[in-house]
Amino acid sequence: MATIIIRVSEETKAKIDKYKINVNETVCSLLDRYLSELESRDLADRLELLRERVGDAVDPGLVAGLVREDRERR
């Protein structure tokens, strides 16, 4: 596992302490969700490029279904 260090303001640190936030768990969860969204966007972009290349040979409903299926797996 890799280590990432961040700097936050004293005010933010005080709030983290006040609410007893598990920073590691919270940041990991948020990063996982953000990266999943980025990967989904990337997949949608690549599928769109593929659709443009093959024209009407690919059903837009199929593309939407594949994107939805990929998102649900994550």
N, C-alpha and C positions, 0 to 999 in steps of 0.2 A: 504494500500500500504506500502511496506517495504522500508527502506532507506538503501542505500549502499554508502559507502564513499570510494573514491579512492585518491591516491596521484599521482601527475604527476610532471614532472620536471618544473622548472621555464620557460624553453624554450617552452615546450608544452603549458603551461598556457598562455604565451604571444601569441602564435599562435591561441589558442582558442579565446582569446580576440580580436585579429586582425581580424579574420574571422567571429566574432560574432556567434560562434557556440552555439546552444542550446544543452548543454552537456546532460541534462536529456533526451531530445527527441532522440538525436543521439545514446546514449548508450542503451536506451531501445529498439530502433529499431534494432540495431546491435545484441543485446542479443537475441531478439525475433527470428531473422533470424538464428543465430547460434544454438539456442535451437531447432528450427524447423528442421534444418539439422541433429542435433544429434538424434532427435526423428525418423527421416526418416531412418537414418542408423541403429538405434536400431530395427526398424520395419523390415527392410530388413534382418538383421541378424536373427531375430526371424523367419521370413518366410523361410529363408534358412534352419534353424534347423528343422523346421516343414517339409520342403520338403525332407530333408535327412531322417527323421523318416518314412514318408509315401512312400518314393521311387518315382516311376514314376506315382503315382496316382494323383499328382498335376501337372498341366500344367505350365511350366515356363513362358509362355505368360500370363497366368492368374496372376501369382505372380507379374510379371512386371507391369501389368495393375493395380493391387491393390496398389502397391507402388506409381505408377504415380498418381492414383486417390487420394491417401492420400496426396501427395505433393501438388496437385492442390487445395485441400480444404483449405490448410493453406495459 
